[in-house]
Amino acid sequence: MADITISDNLVGRIEDRIKHTEFSSVDEYIGFVLSEAVTRVERGSEKETDSTQSREDVQSRLQSLGYLEE
């Protein structure tokens, strides 16, 4: 397991969100969301030949989920 740092604001947003889900913790939710994001990127990258574009897609997706700052 690895430690990551996310903003307090994002943690608060996730805490609000998991109240309406079956997730029992912020860690569990983040693990699920990141796993889903990586799986989607991996599926998409199988079709792409340009690894730079694939990396940009990953960064863009993680930014849209609030895990990377713009």
mmCIF file of the N, C-alpha and C atoms, coordinates in Angstrom:
data_MODEL
# 
_entry.id   MODEL 
# 
loop_
_atom_site.group_PDB 
_atom_site.id 
_atom_site.type_symbol 
_atom_site.label_atom_id 
_atom_site.label_alt_id 
_atom_site.label_comp_id 
_atom_site.label_asym_id 
_atom_site.label_entity_id 
_atom_site.label_seq_id 
_atom_site.pdbx_PDB_ins_code 
_atom_site.Cartn_x 
_atom_site.Cartn_y 
_atom_site.Cartn_z 
_atom_site.occupancy 
_atom_site.B_iso_or_equiv 
_atom_site.pdbx_formal_charge 
_atom_site.auth_seq_id 
_atom_site.auth_comp_id 
_atom_site.auth_asym_id 
_atom_site.auth_atom_id 
_atom_site.pdbx_PDB_model_num 
ATOM 1   N N  . MET A 1 1  ? 0.844   -1.170 0.000   1.00 0.00 ? 1  MET A N  1 
ATOM 2   C CA . MET A 1 1  ? 0.000   0.000  0.000   1.00 0.00 ? 1  MET A CA 1 
ATOM 3   C C  . MET A 1 1  ? 0.895   1.241  0.000   1.00 0.00 ? 1  MET A C  1 
ATOM 4   N N  . ALA A 1 2  ? 0.456   2.263  -0.692  1.00 0.00 ? 2  ALA A N  1 
ATOM 5   C CA . ALA A 1 2  ? 1.207   3.510  -0.768  1.00 0.00 ? 2  ALA A CA 1 
ATOM 6   C C  . ALA A 1 2  ? 0.381   4.646  -0.187  1.00 0.00 ? 2  ALA A C  1 
ATOM 7   N N  . ASP A 1 3  ? 1.068   5.630  0.324   1.00 0.00 ? 3  ASP A N  1 
ATOM 8   C CA . ASP A 1 3  ? 0.393   6.814  0.843   1.00 0.00 ? 3  ASP A CA 1 
ATOM 9   C C  . ASP A 1 3  ? 0.359   7.884  -0.225  1.00 0.00 ? 3  ASP A C  1 
ATOM 10  N N  . ILE A 1 4  ? -0.765  8.580  -0.329  1.00 0.00 ? 4  ILE A N  1 
ATOM 11  C CA . ILE A 1 4  ? -0.882  9.719  -1.219  1.00 0.00 ? 4  ILE A CA 1 
ATOM 12  C C  . ILE A 1 4  ? -1.410  10.892 -0.413  1.00 0.00 ? 4  ILE A C  1 
ATOM 13  N N  . THR A 1 5  ? -1.158  12.084 -0.903  1.00 0.00 ? 5  THR A N  1 
ATOM 14  C CA . THR A 1 5  ? -1.637  13.279 -0.235  1.00 0.00 ? 5  THR A CA 1 
ATOM 15  C C  . THR A 1 5  ? -2.648  13.969 -1.134  1.00 0.00 ? 5  THR A C  1 
ATOM 16  N N  . ILE A 1 6  ? -3.811  14.259 -0.578  1.00 0.00 ? 6  ILE A N  1 
ATOM 17  C CA . ILE A 1 6  ? -4.826  15.008 -1.308  1.00 0.00 ? 6  ILE A CA 1 
ATOM 18  C C  . ILE A 1 6  ? -5.288  16.156 -0.421  1.00 0.00 ? 6  ILE A C  1 
ATOM 19  N N  . SER A 1 7  ? -5.851  17.147 -1.034  1.00 0.00 ? 7  SER A N  1 
ATOM 20  C CA . SER A 1 7  ? -6.248  18.340 -0.296  1.00 0.00 ? 7  SER A CA 1 
ATOM 21  C C  . SER A 1 7  ? -7.381  18.041 0.693   1.00 0.00 ? 7  SER A C  1 
ATOM 22  N N  . ASP A 1 8  ? -7.414  18.840 1.753   1.00 0.00 ? 8  ASP A N  1 
ATOM 23  C CA . ASP A 1 8  ? -8.494  18.701 2.729   1.00 0.00 ? 8  ASP A CA 1 
ATOM 24  C C  . ASP A 1 8  ? -9.852  18.946 2.081   1.00 0.00 ? 8  ASP A C  1 
ATOM 25  N N  . ASN A 1 9  ? -9.876  19.865 1.126   1.00 0.00 ? 9  ASN A N  1 
ATOM 26  C CA . ASN A 1 9  ? -11.118 20.163 0.410   1.00 0.00 ? 9  ASN A CA 1 
ATOM 27  C C  . ASN A 1 9  ? -11.636 18.917 -0.308  1.00 0.00 ? 9  ASN A C  1 
ATOM 28  N N  . LEU A 1 10 ? -10.742 18.225 -0.991  1.00 0.00 ? 10 LEU A N  1 
ATOM 29  C CA . LEU A 1 10 ? -11.141 17.020 -1.717  1.00 0.00 ? 10 LEU A CA 1 
ATOM 30  C C  . LEU A 1 10 ? -11.586 15.930 -0.748  1.00 0.00 ? 10 LEU A C  1 
ATOM 31  N N  . VAL A 1 11 ? -10.892 15.790 0.355   1.00 0.00 ? 11 VAL A N  1 
ATOM 32  C CA . VAL A 1 11 ? -11.298 14.798 1.362   1.00 0.00 ? 11 VAL A CA 1 
ATOM 33  C C  . VAL A 1 11 ? -12.713 15.098 1.842   1.00 0.00 ? 11 VAL A C  1 
ATOM 34  N N  . GLY A 1 12 ? -12.995 16.357 2.088   1.00 0.00 ? 12 GLY A N  1 
ATOM 35  C CA . GLY A 1 12 ? -14.340 16.745 2.515   1.00 0.00 ? 12 GLY A CA 1 
ATOM 36  C C  . GLY A 1 12 ? -15.388 16.423 1.480   1.00 0.00 ? 12 GLY A C  1 
ATOM 37  N N  . ARG A 1 13 ? -15.070 16.684 0.224   1.00 0.00 ? 13 ARG A N  1 
ATOM 38  C CA . ARG A 1 13 ? -16.002 16.371 -0.858  1.00 0.00 ? 13 ARG A CA 1 
ATOM 39  C C  . ARG A 1 13 ? -16.264 14.877 -0.934  1.00 0.00 ? 13 ARG A C  1 
ATOM 40  N N  . ILE A 1 14 ? -15.212 14.091 -0.763  1.00 0.00 ? 14 ILE A N  1 
ATOM 41  C CA . ILE A 1 14 ? -15.368 12.633 -0.814  1.00 0.00 ? 14 ILE A CA 1 
ATOM 42  C C  . ILE A 1 14 ? -16.181 12.153 0.381   1.00 0.00 ? 14 ILE A C  1 
ATOM 43  N N  . GLU A 1 15 ? -15.912 12.709 1.551   1.00 0.00 ? 15 GLU A N  1 
ATOM 44  C CA . GLU A 1 15 ? -16.679 12.318 2.738   1.00 0.00 ? 15 GLU A CA 1 
ATOM 45  C C  . GLU A 1 15 ? -18.169 12.590 2.534   1.00 0.00 ? 15 GLU A C  1 
ATOM 46  N N  . ASP A 1 16 ? -18.481 13.729 1.934   1.00 0.00 ? 16 ASP A N  1 
ATOM 47  C CA . ASP A 1 16 ? -19.885 14.035 1.637   1.00 0.00 ? 16 ASP A CA 1 
ATOM 48  C C  . ASP A 1 16 ? -20.469 13.034 0.651   1.00 0.00 ? 16 ASP A C  1 
ATOM 49  N N  . ARG A 1 17 ? -19.672 12.658 -0.340  1.00 0.00 ? 17 ARG A N  1 
ATOM 50  C CA . ARG A 1 17 ? -20.145 11.752 -1.387  1.00 0.00 ? 17 ARG A CA 1 
ATOM 51  C C  . ARG A 1 17 ? -20.378 10.342 -0.869  1.00 0.00 ? 17 ARG A C  1 
ATOM 52  N N  . ILE A 1 18 ? -19.475 9.838  -0.010  1.00 0.00 ? 18 ILE A N  1 
ATOM 53  C CA . ILE A 1 18 ? -19.596 8.437  0.416   1.00 0.00 ? 18 ILE A CA 1 
ATOM 54  C C  . ILE A 1 18 ? -20.758 8.224  1.375   1.00 0.00 ? 18 ILE A C  1 
ATOM 55  N N  . LYS A 1 19 ? -21.324 9.297  1.907   1.00 0.00 ? 19 LYS A N  1 
ATOM 56  C CA . LYS A 1 19 ? -22.503 9.149  2.767   1.00 0.00 ? 19 LYS A CA 1 
ATOM 57  C C  . LYS A 1 19 ? -23.659 8.507  2.006   1.00 0.00 ? 19 LYS A C  1 
ATOM 58  N N  . HIS A 1 20 ? -23.655 8.657  0.694   1.00 0.00 ? 20 HIS A N  1 
ATOM 59  C CA . HIS A 1 20 ? -24.741 8.165  -0.149  1.00 0.00 ? 20 HIS A CA 1 
ATOM 60  C C  . HIS A 1 20 ? -24.342 6.925  -0.950  1.00 0.00 ? 20 HIS A C  1 
ATOM 61  N N  . THR A 1 21 ? -23.302 6.245  -0.469  1.00 0.00 ? 21 THR A N  1 
ATOM 62  C CA . THR A 1 21 ? -22.806 5.057  -1.170  1.00 0.00 ? 21 THR A CA 1 
ATOM 63  C C  . THR A 1 21 ? -22.609 3.916  -0.183  1.00 0.00 ? 21 THR A C  1 
ATOM 64  N N  . GLU A 1 22 ? -22.106 2.813  -0.690  1.00 0.00 ? 22 GLU A N  1 
ATOM 65  C CA . GLU A 1 22 ? -21.785 1.663  0.150   1.00 0.00 ? 22 GLU A CA 1 
ATOM 66  C C  . GLU A 1 22 ? -20.344 1.688  0.637   1.00 0.00 ? 22 GLU A C  1 
ATOM 67  N N  . PHE A 1 23 ? -19.570 2.714  0.244   1.00 0.00 ? 23 PHE A N  1 
ATOM 68  C CA . PHE A 1 23 ? -18.175 2.808  0.668   1.00 0.00 ? 23 PHE A CA 1 
ATOM 69  C C  . PHE A 1 23 ? -18.117 3.161  2.148   1.00 0.00 ? 23 PHE A C  1 
ATOM 70  N N  . SER A 1 24 ? -17.204 2.518  2.870   1.00 0.00 ? 24 SER A N  1 
ATOM 71  C CA . SER A 1 24 ? -17.118 2.746  4.312   1.00 0.00 ? 24 SER A CA 1 
ATOM 72  C C  . SER A 1 24 ? -16.026 3.735  4.702   1.00 0.00 ? 24 SER A C  1 
ATOM 73  N N  . SER A 1 25 ? -15.174 4.112  3.741   1.00 0.00 ? 25 SER A N  1 
ATOM 74  C CA . SER A 1 25 ? -14.095 5.048  4.072   1.00 0.00 ? 25 SER A CA 1 
ATOM 75  C C  . SER A 1 25 ? -13.655 5.812  2.830   1.00 0.00 ? 25 SER A C  1 
ATOM 76  N N  . VAL A 1 26 ? -12.965 6.921  3.088   1.00 0.00 ? 26 VAL A N  1 
ATOM 77  C CA . VAL A 1 26 ? -12.397 7.718  1.995   1.00 0.00 ? 26 VAL A CA 1 
ATOM 78  C C  . VAL A 1 26 ? -11.371 6.875  1.241   1.00 0.00 ? 26 VAL A C  1 
ATOM 79  N N  . ASP A 1 27 ? -10.542 6.138  1.965   1.00 0.00 ? 27 ASP A N  1 
ATOM 80  C CA . ASP A 1 27 ? -9.529  5.288  1.324   1.00 0.00 ? 27 ASP A CA 1 
ATOM 81  C C  . ASP A 1 27 ? -10.158 4.280  0.368   1.00 0.00 ? 27 ASP A C  1 
ATOM 82  N N  . GLU A 1 28 ? -11.230 3.652  0.806   1.00 0.00 ? 28 GLU A N  1 
ATOM 83  C CA . GLU A 1 28 ? -11.907 2.661  -0.028  1.00 0.00 ? 28 GLU A CA 1 
ATOM 84  C C  . GLU A 1 28 ? -12.450 3.311  -1.302  1.00 0.00 ? 28 GLU A C  1 
ATOM 85  N N  . TYR A 1 29 ? -13.043 4.483  -1.167  1.00 0.00 ? 29 TYR A N  1 
ATOM 86  C CA . TYR A 1 29 ? -13.604 5.201  -2.318  1.00 0.00 ? 29 TYR A CA 1 
ATOM 87  C C  . TYR A 1 29 ? -12.502 5.608  -3.297  1.00 0.00 ? 29 TYR A C  1 
ATOM 88  N N  . ILE A 1 30 ? -11.417 6.174  -2.762  1.00 0.00 ? 30 ILE A N  1 
ATOM 89  C CA . ILE A 1 30 ? -10.309 6.608  -3.619  1.00 0.00 ? 30 ILE A CA 1 
ATOM 90  C C  . ILE A 1 30 ? -9.709  5.419  -4.353  1.00 0.00 ? 30 ILE A C  1 
ATOM 91  N N  . GLY A 1 31 ? -9.536  4.303  -3.661  1.00 0.00 ? 31 GLY A N  1 
ATOM 92  C CA . GLY A 1 31 ? -9.004  3.107  -4.308  1.00 0.00 ? 31 GLY A CA 1 
ATOM 93  C C  . GLY A 1 31 ? -9.875  2.660  -5.461  1.00 0.00 ? 31 GLY A C  1 
ATOM 94  N N  . PHE A 1 32 ? -11.190 2.686  -5.247  1.00 0.00 ? 32 PHE A N  1 
ATOM 95  C CA . PHE A 1 32 ? -12.123 2.289  -6.301  1.00 0.00 ? 32 PHE A CA 1 
ATOM 96  C C  . PHE A 1 32 ? -12.053 3.246  -7.492  1.00 0.00 ? 32 PHE A C  1 
ATOM 97  N N  . VAL A 1 33 ? -12.097 4.536  -7.221  1.00 0.00 ? 33 VAL A N  1 
ATOM 98  C CA . VAL A 1 33 ? -12.094 5.529  -8.299  1.00 0.00 ? 33 VAL A CA 1 
ATOM 99  C C  . VAL A 1 33 ? -10.803 5.450  -9.105  1.00 0.00 ? 33 VAL A C  1 
ATOM 100 N N  . LEU A 1 34 ? -9.673  5.350  -8.445  1.00 0.00 ? 34 LEU A N  1 
ATOM 101 C CA . LEU A 1 34 ? -8.404  5.259  -9.167  1.00 0.00 ? 34 LEU A CA 1 
ATOM 102 C C  . LEU A 1 34 ? -8.312  3.975  -9.977  1.00 0.00 ? 34 LEU A C  1 
ATOM 103 N N  . SER A 1 35 ? -8.792  2.879  -9.411  1.00 0.00 ? 35 SER A N  1 
ATOM 104 C CA . SER A 1 35 ? -8.792  1.614  -10.148 1.00 0.00 ? 35 SER A CA 1 
ATOM 105 C C  . SER A 1 35 ? -9.634  1.723  -11.409 1.00 0.00 ? 35 SER A C  1 
ATOM 106 N N  . GLU A 1 36 ? -10.812 2.327  -11.292 1.00 0.00 ? 36 GLU A N  1 
ATOM 107 C CA . GLU A 1 36 ? -11.679 2.521  -12.454 1.00 0.00 ? 36 GLU A CA 1 
ATOM 108 C C  . GLU A 1 36 ? -11.008 3.412  -13.501 1.00 0.00 ? 36 GLU A C  1 
ATOM 109 N N  . ALA A 1 37 ? -10.386 4.480  -13.051 1.00 0.00 ? 37 ALA A N  1 
ATOM 110 C CA . ALA A 1 37 ? -9.729  5.413  -13.982 1.00 0.00 ? 37 ALA A CA 1 
ATOM 111 C C  . ALA A 1 37 ? -8.593  4.717  -14.724 1.00 0.00 ? 37 ALA A C  1 
ATOM 112 N N  . VAL A 1 38 ? -7.772  3.985  -14.003 1.00 0.00 ? 38 VAL A N  1 
ATOM 113 C CA . VAL A 1 38 ? -6.644  3.294  -14.632 1.00 0.00 ? 38 VAL A CA 1 
ATOM 114 C C  . VAL A 1 38 ? -7.139  2.228  -15.604 1.00 0.00 ? 38 VAL A C  1 
ATOM 115 N N  . THR A 1 39 ? -8.174  1.484  -15.227 1.00 0.00 ? 39 THR A N  1 
ATOM 116 C CA . THR A 1 39 ? -8.730  0.463  -16.117 1.00 0.00 ? 39 THR A CA 1 
ATOM 117 C C  . THR A 1 39 ? -9.224  1.088  -17.411 1.00 0.00 ? 39 THR A C  1 
ATOM 118 N N  . ARG A 1 40 ? -9.930  2.200  -17.322 1.00 0.00 ? 40 ARG A N  1 
ATOM 119 C CA . ARG A 1 40 ? -10.428 2.866  -18.524 1.00 0.00 ? 40 ARG A CA 1 
ATOM 120 C C  . ARG A 1 40 ? -9.292  3.362  -19.400 1.00 0.00 ? 40 ARG A C  1 
ATOM 121 N N  . VAL A 1 41 ? -8.266  3.895  -18.773 1.00 0.00 ? 41 VAL A N  1 
ATOM 122 C CA . VAL A 1 41 ? -7.107  4.377  -19.534 1.00 0.00 ? 41 VAL A CA 1 
ATOM 123 C C  . VAL A 1 41 ? -6.395  3.212  -20.205 1.00 0.00 ? 41 VAL A C  1 
ATOM 124 N N  . GLU A 1 42 ? -6.239  2.119  -19.478 1.00 0.00 ? 42 GLU A N  1 
ATOM 125 C CA . GLU A 1 42 ? -5.574  0.948  -20.052 1.00 0.00 ? 42 GLU A CA 1 
ATOM 126 C C  . GLU A 1 42 ? -6.353  0.417  -21.255 1.00 0.00 ? 42 GLU A C  1 
ATOM 127 N N  . ARG A 1 43 ? -7.657  0.367  -21.140 1.00 0.00 ? 43 ARG A N  1 
ATOM 128 C CA . ARG A 1 43 ? -8.475  -0.098 -22.267 1.00 0.00 ? 43 ARG A CA 1 
ATOM 129 C C  . ARG A 1 43 ? -8.309  0.828  -23.460 1.00 0.00 ? 43 ARG A C  1 
ATOM 130 N N  . GLY A 1 44 ? -8.313  2.106  -23.194 1.00 0.00 ? 44 GLY A N  1 
ATOM 131 C CA . GLY A 1 44 ? -8.154  3.091  -24.256 1.00 0.00 ? 44 GLY A CA 1 
ATOM 132 C C  . GLY A 1 44 ? -6.768  3.057  -24.866 1.00 0.00 ? 44 GLY A C  1 
ATOM 133 N N  . SER A 1 45 ? -5.748  2.802  -24.038 1.00 0.00 ? 45 SER A N  1 
ATOM 134 C CA . SER A 1 45 ? -4.381  2.820  -24.540 1.00 0.00 ? 45 SER A CA 1 
ATOM 135 C C  . SER A 1 45 ? -4.082  1.617  -25.423 1.00 0.00 ? 45 SER A C  1 
ATOM 136 N N  . GLU A 1 46 ? -4.858  0.548  -25.283 1.00 0.00 ? 46 GLU A N  1 
ATOM 137 C CA . GLU A 1 46 ? -4.669  -0.596 -26.170 1.00 0.00 ? 46 GLU A CA 1 
ATOM 138 C C  . GLU A 1 46 ? -4.960  -0.207 -27.613 1.00 0.00 ? 46 GLU A C  1 
ATOM 139 N N  . LYS A 1 47 ? -5.826  0.765  -27.793 1.00 0.00 ? 47 LYS A N  1 
ATOM 140 C CA . LYS A 1 47 ? -6.216  1.200  -29.125 1.00 0.00 ? 47 LYS A CA 1 
ATOM 141 C C  . LYS A 1 47 ? -5.327  2.317  -29.646 1.00 0.00 ? 47 LYS A C  1 
ATOM 142 N N  . GLU A 1 48 ? -4.576  2.960  -28.738 1.00 0.00 ? 48 GLU A N  1 
ATOM 143 C CA . GLU A 1 48 ? -3.742  4.085  -29.143 1.00 0.00 ? 48 GLU A CA 1 
ATOM 144 C C  . GLU A 1 48 ? -2.329  3.622  -29.435 1.00 0.00 ? 48 GLU A C  1 
ATOM 145 N N  . THR A 1 49 ? -1.689  4.315  -30.346 1.00 0.00 ? 49 THR A N  1 
ATOM 146 C CA . THR A 1 49 ? -0.299  4.010  -30.647 1.00 0.00 ? 49 THR A CA 1 
ATOM 147 C C  . THR A 1 49 ? 0.630   5.064  -30.082 1.00 0.00 ? 49 THR A C  1 
ATOM 148 N N  . ASP A 1 50 ? 0.120   6.205  -29.708 1.00 0.00 ? 50 ASP A N  1 
ATOM 149 C CA . ASP A 1 50 ? 0.930   7.305  -29.198 1.00 0.00 ? 50 ASP A CA 1 
ATOM 150 C C  . ASP A 1 50 ? 0.902   7.311  -27.673 1.00 0.00 ? 50 ASP A C  1 
ATOM 151 N N  . SER A 1 51 ? 2.013   6.902  -27.041 1.00 0.00 ? 51 SER A N  1 
ATOM 152 C CA . SER A 1 51 ? 2.042   6.820  -25.585 1.00 0.00 ? 51 SER A CA 1 
ATOM 153 C C  . SER A 1 51 ? 1.958   8.192  -24.927 1.00 0.00 ? 51 SER A C  1 
ATOM 154 N N  . THR A 1 52 ? 2.403   9.226  -25.596 1.00 0.00 ? 52 THR A N  1 
ATOM 155 C CA . THR A 1 52 ? 2.289   10.573 -25.042 1.00 0.00 ? 52 THR A CA 1 
ATOM 156 C C  . THR A 1 52 ? 0.834   10.958 -24.902 1.00 0.00 ? 52 THR A C  1 
ATOM 157 N N  . GLN A 1 53 ? 0.031   10.652 -25.895 1.00 0.00 ? 53 GLN A N  1 
ATOM 158 C CA . GLN A 1 53 ? -1.403  10.956 -25.821 1.00 0.00 ? 53 GLN A CA 1 
ATOM 159 C C  . GLN A 1 53 ? -2.046  10.172 -24.691 1.00 0.00 ? 53 GLN A C  1 
ATOM 160 N N  . SER A 1 54 ? -1.665  8.928  -24.511 1.00 0.00 ? 54 SER A N  1 
ATOM 161 C CA . SER A 1 54 ? -2.215  8.099  -23.443 1.00 0.00 ? 54 SER A CA 1 
ATOM 162 C C  . SER A 1 54 ? -1.884  8.708  -22.087 1.00 0.00 ? 54 SER A C  1 
ATOM 163 N N  . ARG A 1 55 ? -0.661  9.153  -21.897 1.00 0.00 ? 55 ARG A N  1 
ATOM 164 C CA . ARG A 1 55 ? -0.258  9.787  -20.634 1.00 0.00 ? 55 ARG A CA 1 
ATOM 165 C C  . ARG A 1 55 ? -1.081  11.048 -20.389 1.00 0.00 ? 55 ARG A C  1 
ATOM 166 N N  . GLU A 1 56 ? -1.293  11.826 -21.431 1.00 0.00 ? 56 GLU A N  1 
ATOM 167 C CA . GLU A 1 56 ? -2.104  13.036 -21.302 1.00 0.00 ? 56 GLU A CA 1 
ATOM 168 C C  . GLU A 1 56 ? -3.540  12.688 -20.928 1.00 0.00 ? 56 GLU A C  1 
ATOM 169 N N  . ASP A 1 57 ? -4.061  11.606 -21.474 1.00 0.00 ? 57 ASP A N  1 
ATOM 170 C CA . ASP A 1 57 ? -5.409  11.157 -21.134 1.00 0.00 ? 57 ASP A CA 1 
ATOM 171 C C  . ASP A 1 57 ? -5.505  10.793 -19.651 1.00 0.00 ? 57 ASP A C  1 
ATOM 172 N N  . VAL A 1 58 ? -4.493  10.088 -19.148 1.00 0.00 ? 58 VAL A N  1 
ATOM 173 C CA . VAL A 1 58 ? -4.476  9.707  -17.731 1.00 0.00 ? 58 VAL A CA 1 
ATOM 174 C C  . VAL A 1 58 ? -4.457  10.958 -16.869 1.00 0.00 ? 58 VAL A C  1 
ATOM 175 N N  . GLN A 1 59 ? -3.569  11.890 -17.198 1.00 0.00 ? 59 GLN A N  1 
ATOM 176 C CA . GLN A 1 59 ? -3.476  13.117 -16.412 1.00 0.00 ? 59 GLN A CA 1 
ATOM 177 C C  . GLN A 1 59 ? -4.780  13.899 -16.461 1.00 0.00 ? 59 GLN A C  1 
ATOM 178 N N  . SER A 1 60 ? -5.367  13.992 -17.629 1.00 0.00 ? 60 SER A N  1 
ATOM 179 C CA . SER A 1 60 ? -6.621  14.723 -17.778 1.00 0.00 ? 60 SER A CA 1 
ATOM 180 C C  . SER A 1 60 ? -7.725  14.086 -16.946 1.00 0.00 ? 60 SER A C  1 
ATOM 181 N N  . ARG A 1 61 ? -7.798  12.769 -16.977 1.00 0.00 ? 61 ARG A N  1 
ATOM 182 C CA . ARG A 1 61 ? -8.833  12.058 -16.223 1.00 0.00 ? 61 ARG A CA 1 
ATOM 183 C C  . ARG A 1 61 ? -8.640  12.243 -14.717 1.00 0.00 ? 61 ARG A C  1 
ATOM 184 N N  . LEU A 1 62 ? -7.391  12.120 -14.257 1.00 0.00 ? 62 LEU A N  1 
ATOM 185 C CA . LEU A 1 62 ? -7.112  12.301 -12.835 1.00 0.00 ? 62 LEU A CA 1 
ATOM 186 C C  . LEU A 1 62 ? -7.397  13.739 -12.401 1.00 0.00 ? 62 LEU A C  1 
ATOM 187 N N  . GLN A 1 63 ? -7.120  14.707 -13.278 1.00 0.00 ? 63 GLN A N  1 
ATOM 188 C CA . GLN A 1 63 ? -7.466  16.098 -12.980 1.00 0.00 ? 63 GLN A CA 1 
ATOM 189 C C  . GLN A 1 63 ? -8.969  16.274 -12.871 1.00 0.00 ? 63 GLN A C  1 
ATOM 190 N N  . SER A 1 64 ? -9.706  15.676 -13.787 1.00 0.00 ? 64 SER A N  1 
ATOM 191 C CA . SER A 1 64 ? -11.161 15.823 -13.772 1.00 0.00 ? 64 SER A CA 1 
ATOM 192 C C  . SER A 1 64 ? -11.774 15.182 -12.530 1.00 0.00 ? 64 SER A C  1 
ATOM 193 N N  . LEU A 1 65 ? -11.094 14.182 -11.973 1.00 0.00 ? 65 LEU A N  1 
ATOM 194 C CA . LEU A 1 65 ? -11.563 13.543 -10.753 1.00 0.00 ? 65 LEU A CA 1 
ATOM 195 C C  . LEU A 1 65 ? -11.082 14.262 -9.499  1.00 0.00 ? 65 LEU A C  1 
ATOM 196 N N  . GLY A 1 66 ? -10.217 15.264 -9.689  1.00 0.00 ? 66 GLY A N  1 
ATOM 197 C CA . GLY A 1 66 ? -9.735  16.051 -8.562  1.00 0.00 ? 66 GLY A CA 1 
ATOM 198 C C  . GLY A 1 66 ? -8.500  15.495 -7.885  1.00 0.00 ? 66 GLY A C  1 
ATOM 199 N N  . TYR A 1 67 ? -7.841  14.530 -8.501  1.00 0.00 ? 67 TYR A N  1 
ATOM 200 C CA . TYR A 1 67 ? -6.664  13.926 -7.888  1.00 0.00 ? 67 TYR A CA 1 
ATOM 201 C C  . TYR A 1 67 ? -5.371  14.631 -8.271  1.00 0.00 ? 67 TYR A C  1 
ATOM 202 N N  . LEU A 1 68 ? -5.391  15.414 -9.334  1.00 0.00 ? 68 LEU A N  1 
ATOM 203 C CA . LEU A 1 68 ? -4.245  16.217 -9.731  1.00 0.00 ? 68 LEU A CA 1 
ATOM 204 C C  . LEU A 1 68 ? -4.702  17.661 -9.874  1.00 0.00 ? 68 LEU A C  1 
ATOM 205 N N  . GLU A 1 69 ? -3.821  18.572 -9.453  1.00 0.00 ? 69 GLU A N  1 
ATOM 206 C CA . GLU A 1 69 ? -4.151  19.972 -9.638  1.00 0.00 ? 69 GLU A CA 1 
ATOM 207 C C  . GLU A 1 69 ? -3.767  20.379 -11.048 1.00 0.00 ? 69 GLU A C  1 
ATOM 208 N N  . GLU A 1 70 ? -4.536  21.310 -11.576 1.00 0.00 ? 70 GLU A N  1 
ATOM 209 C CA . GLU A 1 70 ? -4.286  21.760 -12.961 1.00 0.00 ? 70 GLU A CA 1 
ATOM 210 C C  . GLU A 1 70 ? -3.113  22.692 -13.022 1.00 0.00 ? 70 GLU A C  1 
# 
